[in-house]
Amino acid sequence: MALKRKDILGLRDMTQEEIVKILDTAETMKHILKQNNKKTRHLQGKSIVNLFYENSTRTRLSFELASKYMSASSANISASSSSVAKGESLIDTCRTIERMGADVIVIRHPMSGAAHIAARHVNTSIINAGDGMNEHPTQALLDLFTIRETKDTIEGLKVAIIGDIYHSRVARSNIWGLSKMGAKVAVAGPSTLLPIELDKTGTKVYQSVEEAVDGADVVMLLRLQKERQQKGLLPSLREYSQIYGLNMERLKLAKKDVLLLHPGPINRGVEITSDVADGIHSQIQEQVTNGVAVRMALLYLITRQRGQHDASLY
Amino acid sequence: MLLCISNGNIINGKGGVFLGKDILIEKDRIVEIGTNLSKNVHRVIDATDMWVIPGLIDAHCHLREPGFEYKEDIVSGTRSAAAGGFTSVACMPNTEPAIDNAAMVQYIKLKSASEGKVRVYPIAAITQGRKGKHIAEMGEMKKAGAVALSDDGDPVSDANVMRLALEYAKQFGLLIISHCEDKSLVADGVMNEGYVSTILGLKGITRAAEEVMVARDVILSEITEAPIHIAHVSTAGAVDIIRHAKSRGIPVTCETAPHYFSATDEWVENYDTNAKVNPPLRTQRDVEAIKEGLRDGTIDIIATDHAPHHIDEKEVEFNLAANGISGFETAFSLSYTHLVDTGLLSLEELVAKLSTTPAQILGIPGGVLDIGLPADITIVDTKREYIVNRDKFYSKGKNTPFHGKKLKGKVIYTIVGGKVVYDKEVLT
């Protein structure tokens, strides 16, 4: 079984069946991660290039380690230290990487749709590692994985996503992924940071954190970027943390066994208090581990379906 | 040289419809309209089952010369216009350098007279360098041949500059065409703000960015009693504001472009940069309001806003892509398909919107077929269906979201001053 697609661009166009396939494969990968010897040959002979136009710690490192654990040849390019700085276009850059033999290009880009445009112009598989405000599918998949691992199922759960929904690709991918898996999604944040007509996706939109968190099985926090205040979307970070920050008192409105997630990096004292971030409900650290497993699964599935018959190694 | 357009159905642009009549053209003028005029002429164009209408007139296009000849130039742009059935076009001054002085106006006039396939009327800048700060030498530009003024592409953001421009232009009888866009409300938006921008994660442009400035400009028009023409109306709210202004007797006219009644923001799906245009494609509700505005006369004319771009400016990230649609060669067909074939307008009404009224608003010849007038004539086959193929565009700009779409109603001949410039769908 493989994914019948060339690229992983987002969860909006993915089916529940595909998501389940990825999560199931990631379970196997997590076993490998826990082994003493983390080397497998799943991607032997494959070439993975990480093309990052934005800074990243978790996503980039987890893709790189996922490639290495599975014996792929991998390389990293940063926009700042490549021909991109000389003005090379995204499409030209991707074509260049393709002609060097890359099987997969993992793209992180500050503009929405960048991965889609790249995917239209090369035959190499593209994995979207975050495009502007649009999607961050691998993050949402690791969130789904963590939820399923903790709660056994995703269907029927109430998941509250709190914070800057407007600018968040993590929120968008999770909204698509969670609703496809049968969860009920509620979001809350200041109205200047909520996208218009979001309710049309089936998401419940609240302006109070309390309402969104009430009875939630999962609470997912988003990082509040400090430039939102500079651009005038918020009066102050202090007021934000007072009204929208997640503290113990607000978390108590959720179910007793609530699962707390955050894609990182955390702004302690802004969107979340430290006692919550480090408390018993938090699986923030486990998310990081699961991120490697999910990316191993994606790299494996996306390279297998391209007609390269080395499946016997699996 | 005698040319006869034989057995066509004629719409003369002043209320007359004549079925199965001939038009006789001698040199550059119409000399007779009647029957059996095809004897002893040099050429007969058989217009049986076709409509013979006044040559189309575009009040808003970008020919890109000088400065951006890689996108379009006067030769390619007027060839494209001819293929679209346009016999006269008014070109915007957002060139490099800008058309903001008499010498530049004359340059466009001379260049287009010697190289152009169709008549070109320059629209000059409202402000020096199109910077929105200081009004340009309007009197001299008028003398040189400017037919209107606009900083199109950019708004005149300073309300007092706009007020002064309206007052100053009025004394020369020059019309101001306003590109209404409050840049502070646009912020860094790249498409219409709505459900589609939300799900694509693209920053939205609120309708208020257009409507706030439309409201400002009709108020300034009222206070100065100077006529104003609102360019490329795209929102339901803007139509309402203009309808209200007209009911108060404010001398406002306006245009929309074919894409604002033929496409919606859903066309941006999958980040199609060919659907990136400014103002942005709106929603179905806006499309319906634009159509109603066309029907009830609030929207006076249809202009193409022909905005050709090089492919390299479109095959990039959506945020980086240039705004604009190459519009000459689909304008008539889109209008016919969405307005006439649907029963919203009669063909006569469409001819008024695409020819007669634009001529009146700009104060230029054309828009009417009559004895003694220049033979600027377009012949269309309204039964003809075809698939838009941008690779066959005469424009350098292949940037259209309508590629591959099936449309009805096609331009077959374009005649400028008695000369057949587009002949059975081929440029001559």
Interface residues (C-beta under 8 A of the other chain):
Chain A: R12 S89 L90 I91 H109 M111 S112 G113 A114 H116 I117 H121 D131 G132 M133 N134 E135 R169 R172 P195 I196 E197 L198 K200 T201
Chain B: E193 G194 Y195 S197 T198 I199 L200 G201 L202 K203 G204 N270 Y271 D312 E315 V316 E317 F318 N319 L320
